[in-house]
């Protein structure tokens, strides 16, 4: 299959114009099963693997069902109805400095069930049959076919925009 090669490797302490601080003050855990990112003001689902691997379309539907109260996520007790699939720039804010196994979440991060795999973003590529994903194992970001099954990590709040 021929597809355009698009790759973004993330490193350093500034990602897409958002200053990244990895101190314990970066995240605040809430009682409803969410995590507030005090740097970006986004709110992430604390459980980073609510539904296992889904296709991109299934991921979009799962988030819509969560908003409608028709789908649950283990550990989440809130009733927010403004969850969304994160954009690729949103996901990039979670990736820190190189660690033992590549670019990973910061040590002592508060998230549960994070997987060293691919996470969908809502950002479609130039080919509408593809969307961007983040590999949480090594920080690799690329676009691939929406028919693939990747993980879903819902987020709330204003989307991060590339500078």
C-alpha positions as CSV (number, residue, x, y, z in Angstrom):
1,X,0.0,0.0,0.0
2,X,1.4,3.4,-1.0
3,X,0.7,6.1,1.4
4,X,2.5,9.4,2.1
5,X,5.1,9.1,4.8
6,X,4.3,11.5,7.6
7,X,6.2,11.2,10.8
8,X,6.6,13.4,13.8
9,X,9.0,12.5,16.6
10,X,8.6,14.5,19.8
11,X,11.4,15.4,22.1
12,X,12.5,18.1,24.4
13,X,10.6,20.0,27.0
14,X,8.5,22.2,24.7
15,X,5.9,20.4,22.5
16,X,4.1,22.4,19.8
17,X,4.3,25.7,21.7
18,X,3.0,24.3,25.0
19,X,5.5,24.4,27.8
20,X,5.7,20.9,29.3
21,X,6.4,20.6,33.0
22,X,6.8,17.1,34.4
23,X,6.7,17.9,38.1
24,X,4.0,16.4,40.4
25,X,2.1,19.7,40.1
26,X,1.5,19.1,36.4
27,X,-1.6,16.9,37.1
28,X,-4.5,17.0,39.6
29,X,-6.5,13.8,40.2
30,X,-10.2,14.4,40.7
31,X,-12.7,12.2,42.6
32,X,-14.7,11.5,39.5
33,X,-12.0,9.5,37.7
34,X,-10.5,12.3,35.7
35,X,-7.2,14.1,35.6
36,X,-6.8,17.8,35.2
37,X,-3.7,18.8,33.2
38,X,-2.7,22.1,35.0
39,X,-0.4,23.1,32.1
40,X,-3.0,22.8,29.2
41,X,-6.2,23.0,31.3
42,X,-7.4,19.8,29.5
43,X,-9.2,17.1,31.5
44,X,-8.3,13.5,30.6
45,X,-10.0,10.3,31.5
46,X,-7.8,8.8,34.3
47,X,-8.4,5.3,32.7
48,X,-6.4,5.5,29.5
49,X,-8.0,2.3,28.2
50,X,-11.8,2.4,28.7
51,X,-12.8,0.2,25.7
52,X,-9.8,-1.6,24.3
53,X,-8.8,-1.2,20.7
54,X,-11.3,0.3,18.3
55,X,-11.4,1.5,14.7
56,X,-11.4,5.3,14.3
57,X,-15.1,5.3,13.5
58,X,-15.9,3.1,16.5
59,X,-13.8,5.4,18.7
60,X,-15.8,8.4,17.6
61,X,-19.0,6.6,18.3
62,X,-17.8,5.4,21.7
63,X,-17.0,9.0,22.8
64,X,-20.4,10.1,21.6
65,X,-22.0,7.3,23.5
66,X,-20.0,8.3,26.6
67,X,-21.4,11.9,26.3
68,X,-24.9,10.5,25.9
69,X,-24.6,8.4,29.1
70,X,-24.9,5.2,27.0
71,X,-21.3,4.0,27.5
72,X,-19.2,3.8,30.7
73,X,-15.5,3.9,31.5
74,X,-14.2,1.9,34.5
75,X,-13.4,4.3,37.4
76,X,-15.3,7.3,35.9
77,X,-18.3,8.6,37.9
78,X,-18.7,12.0,36.4
79,X,-21.6,13.1,34.1
80,X,-19.8,15.4,31.7
81,X,-21.2,15.5,28.1
82,X,-18.4,17.3,26.3
83,X,-15.8,14.5,25.9
84,X,-14.0,14.2,22.6
85,X,-11.3,12.2,20.9
86,X,-8.1,14.3,21.4
87,X,-6.5,16.0,18.4
88,X,-2.9,15.0,17.6
89,X,-1.6,18.2,19.2
90,X,-3.5,17.3,22.4
91,X,-1.9,13.9,22.6
92,X,1.5,15.4,21.9
93,X,1.3,17.4,25.2
94,X,1.4,14.1,27.2
95,X,4.6,12.9,25.8
96,X,7.7,13.8,27.7
97,X,11.5,13.5,27.6
98,X,13.2,10.3,26.5
99,X,13.0,7.6,29.0
100,X,14.3,4.0,29.3
101,X,11.9,2.8,26.6
102,X,11.7,5.9,24.4
103,X,9.4,8.9,24.7
104,X,6.9,8.1,27.4
105,X,4.6,9.7,30.0
106,X,6.4,11.3,32.9
107,X,7.3,9.2,36.0
108,X,4.7,9.2,38.7
109,X,1.9,10.2,36.2
110,X,-1.5,9.7,37.7
111,X,-3.1,7.8,34.8
112,X,-4.3,4.2,35.0
113,X,-4.2,1.4,32.3
114,X,-1.9,3.3,30.0
115,X,-0.7,1.0,27.3
116,X,2.5,1.1,25.3
117,X,0.6,1.2,22.0
118,X,-1.2,3.4,19.5
119,X,-3.8,5.9,20.5
120,X,-6.2,7.5,18.0
121,X,-6.5,11.2,17.5
122,X,-9.5,13.0,16.0
123,X,-7.1,14.7,13.4
124,X,-7.7,13.3,10.0
125,X,-4.8,13.2,7.5
126,X,-4.9,14.5,4.0
127,X,-6.3,11.2,2.9
128,X,-9.8,11.1,4.5
129,X,-9.4,7.4,5.0
130,X,-6.6,8.0,7.5
131,X,-6.2,9.7,10.8
132,X,-3.2,10.5,13.1
133,X,-2.3,8.4,16.1
134,X,0.4,8.5,18.8
135,X,2.4,5.5,19.8
136,X,2.7,5.9,23.5
137,X,5.7,3.5,23.6
138,X,8.1,5.7,21.7
139,X,6.4,9.1,20.9
140,X,6.1,8.3,17.2
141,X,3.2,10.1,15.6
142,X,1.9,9.2,12.1
143,X,-1.3,8.7,10.2
144,X,-2.8,5.4,9.2
145,X,-6.0,3.9,7.9
146,X,-9.1,4.4,10.0
147,X,-9.9,0.7,9.8
148,X,-7.0,-0.1,12.2
149,X,-7.9,-0.8,15.8
150,X,-6.1,1.6,18.2
151,X,-6.8,2.7,21.8
152,X,-9.0,5.6,22.8
153,X,-8.2,8.2,25.5
154,X,-11.1,10.7,25.9
155,X,-10.4,14.3,26.8
156,X,-12.3,17.5,27.6
157,X,-11.4,21.1,27.2
158,X,-10.1,23.4,24.5
159,X,-8.0,21.8,21.8
160,X,-4.3,22.6,21.7
161,X,-3.4,24.3,18.4
162,X,0.0,24.1,16.7
163,X,1.8,27.5,16.7
